[in-house]
């Protein structure tokens, strides 16, 4: 599931796997996912024990892990000497967040948390703006049924701290907008409580 996929990426990033390489498979080649995963695991020596990873770290070598969801594959590594320095192109999550299109309306990314050294998941700008505009229109035209549907859609989002903060900011903005323009619809805190708990 995509939520677990993102949760795994966040956990790895928070444990030092801050570099990543995308290895997404085109839809027409979806049947090759397993073979690609197997080849990448062998290439980057994934699945090592904790002791083996510790020894590599002490030697100044990078450790690698692979995560996948459907056709989306991400290879993550720690700081250290690379196994194949001239091979794949690597990005830092701190400088270039990892983004993922989950569906036609949901675009998210993994990036630095607002405080500390941790990472979290956020709604991408296009998804946030879409949500803001559809809810504004629901408020303007008093479309309560559509309004409730959109709030239910929000409540189904995973409770990553980044998304949670964005939704609370959105709620404050929309309630102020509704109040200023004397509209009836308001968003209560319990209306958009994220129920997909991320532990």
N, C-alpha and C positions, 0 to 999 in steps of 0.2 A: 504493500500500500504506500501511496506517495507520502503520507504523513510520517510513517516509520522511516522512509528513505531520507526525508529532510531531518528527522530527529537524529538519525545515525550520522549525517553530515555535521550537524551542530555539535554532537558529542565528540566526534573525532577532531573537529577544529578546535574545540575547547581543551583538547588533550595534546595540542601541538601539531596536528596535521593541517597546517594552514595553507599549504600549496595544493593546487588541484589541476587536473587535466581532464577535459571532456572527451568522452569516447562514445557519443550518441550514435545509434545505429539507424540508418534510414528505414522508413516503413517498409519499403520493398525488400529489405534484407533482414527483416525482423527475426527470421528463423535462425540467424547466425549469432544471436545474442549469447547463447551458452558457450559456443566455441570461442567467441571473442573474450568472454569472461575468463575462460580457461587459459587462453594464451596470455592475457594480461597478468593473470595471477602468477603464472610461471615466469613471465618476463620480469616482474617486479618483486618476486619472492614474497608474496602475500601469505597470510595465514601462519606466520611465525609465532612461536610461543613467547610469553612475556620475558623469559630469560634470554631468548635469542634476540629479541628486540632491544633489551637492555644492553647486551654486549655490542650490538651494532651502534647503539647510541654512544656508548663509551669510546668506540673506535672512530667516532665522528662521521658515521654513515647514516644516511636517511632511511627511515622505515616507511613502508607503503601499506595502504589498505584500499580495497575496492568495494564500492557500493553500487547497487543498481535498482532500478524500478522500470518495468516494461522495457522500452528501448533506450532508456537513459542510463548511461554508465559514467561514473566518476571515479577517477584514481586520485587518491589523496596521499600526500607525503609530508614528513616532518623536515625540519632543517637538517642539513648534513650533506655529505658527498653523495651525489646521485649515482645510481647504477648505470644509467644511460644518459649522460649529460648532453649528448648531441641528438637525442631522440625527440620525444614529445615536447610540446609547448606547455609550460606551466604558468599558472597565474596565482597570485596571492589573494586569498579571501579578504585580506585587510584593504587591498587596493582595488580589486575587481570582484565584487560579490558574484556568487554563483546563482544564476536565475533559472527558473523552471516554469514552463507553461503547463499547468495542470489540466486546464480545460479552456473552453472558448472565452470565459470571463475571468478566470483565475490565473494570475501571473504573480509569482512570488520570488523572493530571493533570500539567500543566506548571506549575512554580513555581520559586521561587528555590532555588539550590543551597545546601548547608549552609555553604559558605565562598565568599568572593569575590563578584564581581558577575555570575556566570554563572547560567544557568537549567538545569534538568534535568527529567526525568520521574520521577514517583513512582507507586506503587500507591495507589489511593484507600483510605480506611479500610475500606469494606465488603469490598473484595477482599482486603486484608491479613488482616482478621479471618476471612474465609471460609477462606483458606489455612491460617491458624493452627489453626482448629478441625478441619478435615478431616484435617490431618496429626496432630493430637493424638489423634483417634479412631483413625487408622491405627496409631499407636504403642500406644495403650491396648489395642486388640483384636488387636494383632500381625498386621495385614492387610498383609503384605509386598507382595503384588501391587498392591493399590490404592496403597500407599505409593510404590512405584516409578513408577506412572502419574502420581501427583501431582508427584513430583520431575521427571519428564520434562516435564510441563506447565510447571513453573517454568523449566527449562533453555531452553525455547523463547522466553522473554521477552527483549525487547531489552536490551542491556547499557548502559542509561543509568546514570549514577553514582548517581542517587537510588534506582532500583530495586535496583541492586547492593548498596547499603548496607542497604536494608530486608531483602533476602534473607539477608544475612549475620547481621543481628540476629535474624531469625526462626530461622535455623539454631542459633545459640547458645542461644536460649530453648528450642527443642524438644529439643536434646541435654541441656540441664540438666534439663528436665522428665523426659525418659526415664531419665536417670541417677538422679535423686532418687526416682523411683517404681519403680526396678528393672525397667524394660522393656528389651527386647532391641534394638529398632530404633534406629539412629543415622543421622545425616546427615553424610556426609563432604563435604569442600569440593568434591571433583570431581563429587559427585552433583548439585550444583546450579550448575555453572559456566554462566553465561549465554552462549549460543553465537551469538545474533544480534548480532554486533559492530556498534556504532554508532561510526563514525569521524568 
